[in-house]
Amino acid sequence: MKDIRLLVVDDEENIRILFKEELEDEGYIVDVAASGEEAIEKIKENHFDLIILDIKMPGMDGITVLNKIKNMNKEQPVILCSAYGEFRQDFSSWVSDAYVVKSADLHELKETIKNLLHL
């Protein structure tokens, strides 16, 4: 696997740590951001092959971040990852490339990443 860079955006530190460790174990290079504002700054400064984005965050929520990302680069793959399944029906989340319900079992997230990156 070539150097595939992922950005995990979540306001919960334990989620950022879990996702980072699990995805690094899969061979990805993983950066993290604790807020939408931090994510936007990192995206402006770095290239990421895929972004994993929480929806419910204080300050700039994930839907707003998603729209900013897609305005900067409409081809940027983004997975919305939320503990709240009801956002799947929210049309504003449809701009994302995939939607995964957050879980301690990261199998679905890992498979979604592989599918989006054609691995």
N, C-alpha and C positions, 0 to 999 in steps of 0.2 A: 504494500500500500504506500503510495507516495505521501508526502507530508500534507495531510488534510487538516485544515484549521477550522475549529468550531468555536463559537462564542455561546456561552451559557449565560442567560440573563434572568436572574431571580433575586428577589429581595430577601429570601430566606437563606441564611448562610449554610445551614445543614444540607439543603438541596444543592446549592452550588458545589459544596465539597463532594457530596455523593455523586452527582453527575460528572464532575471533573475526574474523580478517581476511576469511576466505572468506564468512562469513555476513553481515558488515557490507557486503561488496561486493554482496550480494543485497538490501540495503536494511533489514536487521533491526538493532535496537538490541541489542547483545550485552554481557552482563556475564559475568564468569568467577569461579569459585571453585576453590581448589586442594585442598580437602578437603570431606568430608561435613559436618563441623562448620561450616565457613565457609558452605557452601551453605544449611544450615538457618537460620543467622542471616540471610543475605541474603533468603531466602524469607519469613521472618517480617517483614522490614522493607520488602519490595518486592513488587509484582505482576509475575509473569512469565507470558507467554502460553504458554510451553513451556519445559521443562527437558530438557537433554541431559546424561545422567548416565553416567559411567564406572562399571564394577562393581568392578574390582580396585584398591582404594586403601588405603593404610595408615590405621590408625585405624578410622573408621567406613566400612565398605565400602558400595558402591552399593546393594546389596539392602536394607541397613538404612536407608539414606537414603531409598530409594524408599518403604519402608513408613512412615517418618515423614512424608514428603510426603503420601502418600495418607491418612494419619490426620488431617493438618491440613486437607486439601482433596481429597476423593476424585475431584473433577472435573479436577484439575490434570493437563494432558497431560505425560507423561514418556516420553522415548525413552532406552532403555538403549543405550549405545554401548560395545562392548568389542572388544578384539582377539581375544577368545576365543569362538569360535562355539559351544562346548559349553554355554554358559550359556543359549542359546536353548531347550534342552530342560529346563532347570532350572525346575520349577514355580514357584519363588519369583520368577522374573523375569516371570511371566505377568501380574503386577499392572500392569506397565508398559503403555503404549499402543502401543509398537512396540519392536523390537529391531533394531539395525543393527550389523553387524560393522565395527569401526573400520578405516579405510583412508585413504591419502593422497588417494584419489579420493573427493570428498565428494558425488558425484552422488546416490547412494542416500540419504544423510542429507538432502540438500536436498529431494529428492522426498518423503521421509517427512514432513518438516516441513510442506511445502505440503499434503500429504494430510490430516495431522492438524488443521491450521489452516483447512482448506477454502479454500485460496487458488487 
